[in-house]
């Protein structure tokens, strides 16, 4: 598992969230580009463990450049 080391007093929570989400997008994009089959398996695996009590989340697969 990837852990992020940071000083809680120096990085606001909204900035930390954006950093983690950006890392995740870059990491996932790289894996998808290098090994599409592994990406699909990893995505399905992660979805099966991504639950937050009291919230219903729908995952969308969006193709294309995220800067569009």
HELIX and SHEET records of a PDB file:
HELIX    1   1 UNK A   13  UNK A   34  1                                  22    
HELIX    2   2 UNK A   36  UNK A   49  1                                  14    
END                                                                             
